[in-house]
Amino acid sequence: MTTSSPDVIVLYEHPEWQKPLFAALERRGVSFAPFNITQAAFSNVEAPRASLYFNQASPSAYLRGQTRAVPLALAYLRSLELLGAKVLNGADVFALELSKSAQATLLTTLGIECPRSITFNEVSALHAYADEVAWPALLKPDQGGSGARIQIVDSLAHVEAIFAADPSVWLPDHLFLLQEYLPHDPEQGIVRLEFLGGELLYAMRVKTHGRFNLCPSPVCNPDEGVGHCAVPAAEADPAPPVEFLPYPDVPSEAVAIAKRIVAAAKLDVGGIEYLETADGRHVFYDINANSNLRPSVAAVFGFDPFERVVDFLVDHLRRRKQVGDARGL
């Protein structure tokens, strides 16, 4: 690590999530500096300090008492790009991750099957769509994170009761989606595809057991023991913990669709999620720019995922240096 003139600056908010990446960078001798966005400031005239910036900000920061981190990160990413910095998972990518509504619309424009969604900032506005909603439905925040605030609702009256009982549910973004609920085989779970540089890194099945917090980080959902997550399961919840299982036989057509999403979203590093319906359809529903990689899953495929990320960063640094040398910079 260095703080003077690093090659890579990593924007982050969750120190535990970043420890494996920072350790891999140190092992490889890559000059880097962490930039903690929870308490930060930046200037509009300060030249970029590094050859490469890597955004690891998370939409779920507000769940850890860091509501201010997200707007700061988005503003800083935009400023860096205007100043000519190279940013991986930059402002447009982060803005897409912050909006499940925008993700749903992107999937629709790509002709990719996704749940029908209605976005609203006032419950009464949903009455205009009352005849189009199939119940039960999913109530989901536009700015997601760790499955927080997601509920299955069975009527418009149920939605109204939720917000009437606790108006703070609106925070931090004051936007929600009423989304088509698609049951799936609990023994199959959902599928998460992790991509790096536009190529599939690994695939895994995630058995949810009815839970919505599917964060792949072992900090939140460990292979064994109790996780230390900002969104713990209710004490009375009898459901087993979430299971993350390697999926080497992921269908090639699903991978091809996910690659189209990654390209359209301009994801450098990210995860794409889909589920298989009872009639065999692959329905895509989530685009994640901040990927918490799962070492135990990647190990089954024979590699350390964070070493692969460092390979990716080092390759970007090498290519930027070659361009600079060619220009005599």
ChimeraX attribute file (.defattr): number of C-alpha atoms within 10 A of each C-alpha:
attribute: neighborCount
match mode: 1-to-1
recipient: residues
	/A:1	17
	/A:2	14
	/A:3	13
	/A:4	11
	/A:5	14
	/A:6	18
	/A:7	20
	/A:8	24
	/A:9	24
	/A:10	23
	/A:11	22
	/A:12	22
	/A:13	25
	/A:14	18
	/A:15	11
	/A:16	11
	/A:17	18
	/A:18	17
	/A:19	11
	/A:20	17
	/A:21	17
	/A:22	20
	/A:23	14
	/A:24	19
	/A:25	22
	/A:26	15
	/A:27	11
	/A:28	13
	/A:29	10
	/A:30	19
	/A:31	17
	/A:32	22
	/A:33	21
	/A:34	20
	/A:35	18
	/A:36	16
	/A:37	23
	/A:38	20
	/A:39	11
	/A:40	12
	/A:41	9
	/A:42	11
	/A:43	9
	/A:44	10
	/A:45	8
	/A:46	10
	/A:47	11
	/A:48	17
	/A:49	17
	/A:50	18
	/A:51	17
	/A:52	22
	/A:53	28
	/A:54	21
	/A:55	25
	/A:56	25
	/A:57	25
	/A:58	24
	/A:59	25
	/A:60	23
	/A:61	22
	/A:62	18
	/A:63	16
	/A:64	12
	/A:65	11
	/A:66	16
	/A:67	17
	/A:68	15
	/A:69	22
	/A:70	22
	/A:71	13
	/A:72	18
	/A:73	26
	/A:74	20
	/A:75	12
	/A:76	21
	/A:77	25
	/A:78	16
	/A:79	19
	/A:80	23
	/A:81	15
	/A:82	11
	/A:83	14
	/A:84	10
	/A:85	19
	/A:86	20
	/A:87	20
	/A:88	23
	/A:89	24
	/A:90	25
	/A:91	20
	/A:92	15
	/A:93	22
	/A:94	25
	/A:95	19
	/A:96	21
	/A:97	26
	/A:98	25
	/A:99	20
	/A:100	24
	/A:101	22
	/A:102	15
	/A:103	23
	/A:104	23
	/A:105	15
	/A:106	17
	/A:107	21
	/A:108	14
	/A:109	10
	/A:110	12
	/A:111	10
	/A:112	19
	/A:113	17
	/A:114	22
	/A:115	18
	/A:116	17
	/A:117	21
	/A:118	17
	/A:119	19
	/A:120	17
	/A:121	13
	/A:122	13
	/A:123	15
	/A:124	11
	/A:125	11
	/A:126	19
	/A:127	11
	/A:128	8
	/A:129	9
	/A:130	11
	/A:131	8
	/A:132	11
	/A:133	18
	/A:134	13
	/A:135	14
	/A:136	15
	/A:137	21
	/A:138	20
	/A:139	23
	/A:140	22
	/A:141	28
	/A:142	23
	/A:143	23
	/A:144	23
	/A:145	23
	/A:146	21
	/A:147	16
	/A:148	18
	/A:149	17
	/A:150	19
	/A:151	17
	/A:152	16
	/A:153	18
	/A:154	14
	/A:155	15
	/A:156	18
	/A:157	10
	/A:158	12
	/A:159	20
	/A:160	14
	/A:161	12
	/A:162	14
	/A:163	14
	/A:164	12
	/A:165	9
	/A:166	9
	/A:167	10
	/A:168	10
	/A:169	17
	/A:170	16
	/A:171	14
	/A:172	14
	/A:173	15
	/A:174	15
	/A:175	19
	/A:176	27
	/A:177	22
	/A:178	25
	/A:179	24
	/A:180	18
	/A:181	17
	/A:182	15
	/A:183	11
	/A:184	15
	/A:185	12
	/A:186	12
	/A:187	11
	/A:188	13
	/A:189	23
	/A:190	23
	/A:191	25
	/A:192	27
	/A:193	23
	/A:194	26
	/A:195	23
	/A:196	19
	/A:197	17
	/A:198	18
	/A:199	17
	/A:200	17
	/A:201	20
	/A:202	22
	/A:203	25
	/A:204	23
	/A:205	23
	/A:206	24
	/A:207	21
	/A:208	20
	/A:209	15
	/A:210	12
	/A:211	16
	/A:212	17
	/A:213	21
	/A:214	20
	/A:215	22
	/A:216	21
	/A:217	18
	/A:218	20
	/A:219	15
	/A:220	21
	/A:221	22
	/A:222	19
	/A:223	16
	/A:224	8
	/A:225	8
	/A:226	13
	/A:227	17
	/A:228	12
	/A:229	17
	/A:230	15
	/A:231	19
	/A:232	14
	/A:233	15
	/A:234	8
	/A:235	6
	/A:236	6
	/A:237	8
	/A:238	9
	/A:239	12
	/A:240	11
	/A:241	21
	/A:242	21
	/A:243	17
	/A:244	25
	/A:245	18
	/A:246	20
	/A:247	18
	/A:248	12
	/A:249	8
	/A:250	16
	/A:251	10
	/A:252	9
	/A:253	10
	/A:254	15
	/A:255	17
	/A:256	13
	/A:257	17
	/A:258	26
	/A:259	19
	/A:260	15
	/A:261	21
	/A:262	26
	/A:263	13
	/A:264	13
	/A:265	21
	/A:266	19
	/A:267	26
	/A:268	21
	/A:269	24
	/A:270	26
	/A:271	25
	/A:272	23
	/A:273	21
	/A:274	22
	/A:275	23
	/A:276	18
	/A:277	14
	/A:278	11
	/A:279	7
	/A:280	9
	/A:281	11
	/A:282	21
	/A:283	18
	/A:284	25
	/A:285	18
	/A:286	18
	/A:287	28
	/A:288	24
	/A:289	31
	/A:290	20
	/A:291	21
	/A:292	21
	/A:293	24
	/A:294	24
	/A:295	17
	/A:296	18
	/A:297	21
	/A:298	19
	/A:299	12
	/A:300	14
	/A:301	16
	/A:302	9
	/A:303	14
	/A:304	18
	/A:305	25
	/A:306	21
	/A:307	17
	/A:308	14
	/A:309	19
	/A:310	19
	/A:311	15
	/A:312	16
	/A:313	20
	/A:314	18
	/A:315	12
	/A:316	16
	/A:317	18
	/A:318	12
	/A:319	11
	/A:320	15
	/A:321	14
	/A:322	13
	/A:323	12
	/A:324	11
	/A:325	10
	/A:326	9
	/A:327	8
	/A:328	7
	/A:329	8
